[in-house]
C-alpha cells in the first residue's frame, strides 16, 4: 500500500527484517506502499544516498516560484453523470483530470476531487496524499480509505462509503509524482529524476494551477492530510507553501491552516528503533532476534543481525491481526454486503480503474501511458533524494502556529506507533495536555491522545497502517475533532 515511506541512515542496518519478510518486489519501487517504502530504504542503505537535511532547507527556502500555463477548465473536468457504477441519488459534484506542472517537459499530475456532500461552499478544502513513494492517492486514499465510494467485489460497481471524509470537507486526491497512477510525463527520463524535492515543487505548482481552475476554493481553509511516506511529503509541501507565500501576490497565497499525518515516517533512527520494538513487543520475533537487531546495529557496524522470514510467517504488516487476501482470489459478481475491512479490496480497485469506460469518465489520458493503471508506480525505478529527518521542518511549521496532528493506528508494523512516539519524544516538546483516552462516536475508547506545545499526537485503537480503511468511524471522528480544533 501507500506506506513505503521511510528512509534510514547509512549507519544503521534498519528494517532488514522487513526487507526480507515482505513480498519480493516486482516492478519499480514496489507493488504497494509498504514494499515501496522498504525498497526505498534498501536503496538508501545500498547507495548511501541520503540527502543532508540542510540541503532540503536551502531548497525550500530559496526555491523560486514556478508558474506554468495551464490548459483546462473546471467544467471540462466535471464527471458528468457521475462515476460508472456509482450508487443512485448522489448529489455532490465530482471532478477529475490533469494539471500541468512542467510545460516544457510535459509533466502533468492527475487529480480526483469530490466536493462536500452538503453545503460545499462552507466547508474547508483537504488535500490527501498517499505515500510509497510512488503509490496512488486515487487507488488507495479515495477508493479504499476515505473517498465517497469504494469498489464492490465485482470490480465494476461502487458502494457509498458511510464515513467518507467529503461528509465534512471538500476532498482532493493527487496522484504524485509523475509516473504514479494516471500522472505522466512526456519526457521519459523524468521518471528517473523522481525524489522528495521535485515532488514537493510539483505538488506546489499543481496547487497554484488547480486554484486557477477552481478560483472559488482559493479563500478556503486548506489542510494537507495523508499517511505513510507522506510523513515526508506533507511537511515538505507545507514548508514550500509557507516560503512561497512570503513572496507571492495575495491572489496566489495558499491559506494553509494545518497538516494531519497518519502512521507517517518522521526521523530515521527513532522510527527504526520503534519498528524493532514493535516487532518484539507484539510477539512477532524471538528474544534472540530482538537482541541481535538491537545489540549488533551499532554505529558504523555492518553486523546487524537478520531475520528468518519463517520466524514471522505470512501476515499483513499493515495490520498484524488482519486477514490476508487468499492467493486464489477471483472477482465475484456480488456487491459489498458488509462493512469492515476487506483484504482483497485493492484487487477490486485495480479492476475498476482499468475499465476503459471508467478511465474515460475520469478523463484519464490513456494515450500518454504505456501501462495499465497500477496501485504503485511501475516506471519510477529510483528515488533521487530524501532527508533522514523531518525535525527541522517541523520546528519551522510549529513556530508558525500551524495545526499539526500526528496519528497512529496501533497495530501497524510498517510505520508503527512506537516509532512515532520515539520520534516525537526526540523533539523534546513540552506537554500541554497529558496522555488520556479519547472517545469515538459510540462512546468507546477510540484511542489515546496527548497535546504538546506545537502538535497533537493521537492513537487509533485497532487500526492498521491505513487508519481510515481499518477503523473508518474512528478516523472520521478524529478528522472532525481536528477540523474543529477541539483537542
N, C-alpha and C positions, 0 to 999 in steps of 0.2 A: 504494500500500500504506500501511502504517501509518506511514510515515516523514514525514508533514508535520509537522515539529515545530520549525521554527526561526523565531525572530522576530529581526529585525535592527533596530539603532538607526537613527534617522531621519537621522543624519549620514553614513550610508553607503548607497551605492546597491548594496546587496548582492543578489547572486544574480539580477540582472535577466536574466542569460543563461538561467537555469533557468526563470524565469517565461515567457520567450519560447519556449524549446525544448520544455518539457513540454507534453503534450496540453492542449487547451483544456478548462477546467472546465465540467462540465455541470450539476451540482447542488451546492447548499450550498458547503462549503469546497473540496470536491474529490472525485474518484472513487476515489482511492487515497491511501496515506499520503504519497507524495511530492508529489502535486498539492495535497493539503490543506495540507501544510506550506508549500509555495510560495505558495499562495493567502493563507495567514495572514501570511506575510512581506510580501506585497504590500499586504494590508490595513493592516499596521502602518506600512509606508512611506507609503502614501497618506493615512492618517488621523493620522499622528504619534502613534498610540495605544499608546505603550509605558508600561507600569506601572513607576514607580520601584521599585527593588529594596527600599528601606527600607519601602515600604508593605506589601510581602509579608511582611517581617519582623514588622511590627506585627501583621498578621493572624494569622500562625502562632503568635505568642507569646501574644497576648491573646484570641484567639477562644475562646468558651465551648463546652463540650462539648454537642453536640446529641444528644438521645435522642428517638426516636420509637417508638411502639408498633408492633410488627411482627407481622403475621399470617402464619402459615405454620409448617411444621414439617419436619424432616429427612425423615421417612418419606414425606410427600406429595411432596417434591421428588425422591425417588429415581426414576431412569429404569428402571422395572421391565421386565425383558426385554431391556434394552439399547437402543442406538440402532438405528433401522431400517437394515438392510443391513450391519450390522457383522459381522465375522468370527465364526466359531464359537469355542467354548472360551475365552471371555473371562470371567474370574472376579472382577475388581475391580469395585467399586461406582461408579456414576456418578449425579450429581445435577444438576438444572438448575431454575431458577425465578427468582422475583423477591424482592428485599429492598427494603422501602420506606425511603426516606431523607428524605422530607418528607411527613408525613401530610396537612397542610393543603392543599398544592398537588397532592398525588397523584403525587409523583415517585418512580419505582421503577426500580431497576437490575437488569439481568438477568445471571445468572452461570451458568457451567458448571463443574462440579467433578468431577475424576477422582481417586479415591483411588489410592494407590500400588499397583502390580501385586502386590507381595508385602509382607506384614507392615506394613500402613499405620500401625499403632499405634506403630511405632518410627521412622517417617520424619518429616522436617520438613514444614512447610507452605509452599508457594510461591504467591504471587500474581503473575500475569502481566498486564502492561498493554501494549497496543499504543498507537500514537501517533495521528498525524494533524495536528492534533487532530480527533477525530471518526471514527476508524476502529475496527473491531471486533476485539476480542481473541478472540472466538469464531471469526470467519471467518478471521482472519489467524493469530494465535498458535496456537489449538487445532487448526484444520483444515488449515493449510498449513505449520506450522513444528514444533511440539513436542508437540502433544496426542497422545493414544493412537492416533487414527485420522486418516487422510487420505481424500479422496473420489476414487473412481475416475472415469475419463473418461466413464462413463455418467451421471454426476450423480445416481446413485441408490443406489449401494453404497459401502461403506467398505473400506479396507485397513488392516492393522495397521502402525503406524509402528515401524520397528526401533529407532530411537534416541529413543523417546518419553521425556519427562522424568519421567513418572509411574513409570518404572522405578526411580527413586531418591528420589522425593518425591511428596507429595500436591499436586496441581496445581489451582489455582483461577484461572479466567479471568473477567474482569469487563468487560462492555460499558459503557463510561463515556465521557462523561457521558450524562445522559438525552437521547434523540434518536439515540443510536448503536445500531445493530442492533435488538434487541428491547426495549431500555430505552426508557422513555417517561415523559411527564408528562401529567397530566390538565389542566394549565394550559399552554395553547399558548405563551403569552408566555415561559415558562421557557426555551424553545429560543433565544430572542434574548438571554438573560442568561448564556449559557454563557461560561466563562472558567476560568483556572487556579485561582483561589481557590475557587470553588464546586465545581469538580471535585475538589479535594483534600478539601474538607469533606465532600462527599457520599461519597467513597470511604472516608473515616474512619467516617462513620455507617454505611455499608454493612458495614464490617468488624465494628463493635461489634454490630450486629444479626445478622450472619451467625454470629458466635461464640455468640450466644444460641441460635441454631438448631442449631449444631454445637458444644456446650459441651466435648466431649472433645478438641477441637483448640485450646482456649484456652491450654493449657500447652505447646504445641509450639513449637519454634524456628520463627520466622516470617521469611521473606525476601520482598522485593519485587523482581521482575525485569521486564524489558521492553526496549523499543527505541524509537528514533526520537524523536518528540515526548515520549515517556515519559521522555526525558532531563530534562524539566522535571517531568512528573507524579510521578515516583518520588521525587526529593529533596523535593519539596513535600509529598507524602503522608508521607514519613518524618519530616519536620520537624513536621507536625501531630501525628503519633503520639507523638513524643518529648515534645512540650509537653503533650499531653493526659494522657500517662502520669504527669506530675508531679502532677496534681490528681485523677486517677482513683482509685477504690477498687481494691484489689488484684485483685478479681474482674473489673475492667474493663480492666486493663492489657494491652497487646498486647506479646508477647515478641519485639519486632523485633530481629533479630540482624545484618541486613545488607541491602545493595542490590546488584543486578547489572544493569548497563545496557549494551545493545549499540547501537553507532552512534547514540548519543544526543546531542542538542544540549546545549551547556553554557554558552557565552558568545558572544554575537552577533558581536562584532568578530573574535575569533580563529577562530570557526567559519567565518566568511565568508572570511577570509584563506586558510584551509586549503582551502576549497572551490575557490577560484580556482586555487590552487597545484596542486591535484589535477588539474583540467582540463588545465592546461598540461603538467604532468609526465607525464601519461598520453597525451600527444599527441592530445588531443581538440580543442584550439583552437590557432590560429596564434600566432606570437610577437607579431604586431602586435595581435591581440585581447588577449592577455595583458598587453602593455604598456599598452594602453588602459584595461583594467579596473583594473590596479594603479596606473597613473600618474595617472589622472584622478579616481579616487574619493578625493578629499581631504575633510577635514572641512568640512562646510557646502557642498560642491560639488554641483551638480545635473548636472554633465557627467561621467558615469561611464563613458561608452562603452557599447557594446551588442554583441550577438552575433547574427549572421545564423543562423537555425536550420539553413540549408543547410550551414553550416560543420561542424557535428557530424553531421548526418543523423539517421536514425531508429535509436536504440539504447535499451537498457534502462538507465536511470540507476541503478537499484537494483543492477545488476551489469553493468558496461560490456562484459563479454565473454559475457554470456548471450544465448541466442536469444530472439526475440520470439514471442509467440503470434500466429499468422497471422490476418490480417483475415478470412479465410474460415473461421474457427473454427466447428466444429459439434460437439455432443456425440456421442461414439462409444459404441456398445453393447459396450464392452470393459472388462476390468479392467486395473488397472495391472500391467504385466509387467516393469517395470524400476525400479531405484532411481535417485535423482538428481533434478535439477531439471526440473520440467515447467512451461513458461511459461504454460500455459493452466489451471493448477490452480485459480486463483481463480474461473474460469468454472464449473468443476465444483462448487465450494463454493456459488456463488450459486444454481445449480440445486438442489442438495441442500437447502439451508436454506430454500428457498421451497416445498418439497413439504409439503402440508398434514399428512400423517401424521408427517413429521419434526417439524414445529412442535408438533404435539400431543404427541409423545413428549417434547419438550423443555419442555413446559408453557409455551410461549410464548403470551402473551395477544394473539392477533390482533385481538380486538375493540377494543383500545386503540390500534391502529396503523392509519393510513390509507394505508400504503405497503408495498411488499414489503420483506423484509429486504435491506439493502444492505451492501456491504463498508465503505463510508464514508457518513456521515450525509447525508441529503437534506433535513433540516429545520433543521440548525444552519447559519445563514447569516452569523453574526457571532461574534466572539470578543472578550469584553469586556476581558480583561486578560491580560498575560503579562509577566514581567520580562525584562530584557535579559541577565541572567546568573544562574547558579546558584552563583557563588563564595561569597556569604555563607552560604548554606545548607550547602554542602559543608564550610566551615570549622566550622560548628556540629556537623555529623554526625561529622566526623573527630575532633573534640575529645572526643566521647563514646565513641570506640573502635569504632564500627560497622564491620563488614567490608564494604568497598566494592571492587567490581570493575567497571572500565570496559573494555569490549572492542570491537574494531572489525574487521569484515570489511574486507579491504584492497582490494576492487575496487568499493566503493560510492561513487558520485558524489553522492549526496543529502546524507548527513552523513559525509563521508569521514574516513579515518584521519588525514590531515594536519590537518584542523580540530581533531580531538580532541587530537592531540599539541600543537598550538599552545595550546589551551585549558589543558591540564594544565600545560604549561610556564609559562603566565602565572600559575599559582598558586605558583610558586617553592617546590616541595616538595623535601625532602631525599631523595636516592636511597638506599635501604636495600640493595637487591639490583639490580645493574646489568642493562642490556639483555642478554637471552640468549634462545636458542630454547627452546620447549617442544615435547614430543613427543606425538603423538596415539597412539591405541591400536594403530596399525600400526607404531609407532616411526619414523614420518616426522615431519619438522618440521611441527607443526600451526600454528605462528605464533611470535610473539616476545612476551616479557613483561619488565616492569620493575616493581619494587616500590618505592613511595615511602613516606615517612612519612605514613600516613593512607589510602592507597589503592593498589590494584594496577591496572596497565594491561596489556592483552594484545591482540595482533592475532590474527586467524584467517585463515590463508593460503587464498586462493582463495574467500573468502566475500564475498557482497554485503551489501546492507542488512539483509536478514532472515537473519542468520547461521545459525540452525537449519534454515532451508529450503535454503540453498545448500550448507552444509557440516554436515549433521546429526551425523555422527560426531564431528567436532572440537568442535562446540558441546556435545555430550553429555560429552565428555572434560573440557572446560573447566568445565562445571557440577559434575561430580563432584569435581574438584580444589578448586573454590571451596567447596562444601559441607563438604569435609573440611579446609578451611583449610590446604592444603598448598603455597601459593605461597611 
